[in-house]
Amino acid sequence: MTLTYQAASYSHTGMVRSLNEDACLALTERGLWVVADGMGGHAAGDYVSNLIVDSLRGVPPLATLQVYCDALRQQLDDINREVRAETVRRKATMMGSTVVVLAARDNQGICLWSGDSRLYRLRDGVLQSLSHDHSYVQDLVDSGLLSEAQARVHPRANIVTRAVGVADPLELSQVTLDIQAGDTYLLCSDGLNKTAEDHEIRDVLGHPNPYEVVRSLVHLGLTRGAPDNITAIVVKAS
């Protein structure tokens, strides 16, 4: 099945931070969408998230989806090593970035991620998180020690257990997707899902215009005070 894709992206510094350490990439003509959420402060996170986006933009759209994703994974490995070397050069304590990648060809997709930036799918009115956070609070939720609601407001909710630049080798998770006409996908940094409830995200994603959806999602986060940067990419398949 041959599908066509429409997408839109939007990123905002938020209401508290002075620097946007998020970065995003929407290459719809290649079937590639990326959100990266930098960590480290003092422009270190900004450096890493933009390095991810700029580097993945340079990966050519190879023959098959799997070969393309293998190349994207190799590029992320290279970025990981570069960031770790730069951390030493800057004598920084830590530099890193989460990343979530969606690559699609026709009705097949692959998601790669490290950290707590997420990929959601809205299908037939049902919202599902397709990624699974690599984070301290997610580990507690998985162990039954925290509820999802408690995890959202936990004082250590910002601690990730995986990210580009923080360990060698880079650990990426991967899921393969069967994409259907009518599906809507959302890639976002945690600045969105920590300020908006899933049912609110679901309702907004149902709108047919991707540009209006991303603007509405970011606006929703801003009305809640947006203590973190907020970035969203919406992809609609038809």
Secondary structure, DSSP 8 states (H G I E B T S, - for coil): ----EEEEEEEE--SS-SS--EEEEEETTTTEEEEEEEESSTTHHHHHHHHHHHHHHTS---SSHHHHHHHHHHHHHHHHHHHHHHHHHTT-S--EEEEEEEEEETTEEEEEEESS-EEEEEETTEEEE-S---BHHHHHHHTTSS-HHHHHT-TTTT-BS--BTSSSS---EEEEEE--TT-EEEEE-HHHHTTS-HHHHHHHHTSS-HHHHHHHHHHHHHHTT--S-EEEEEEEE-
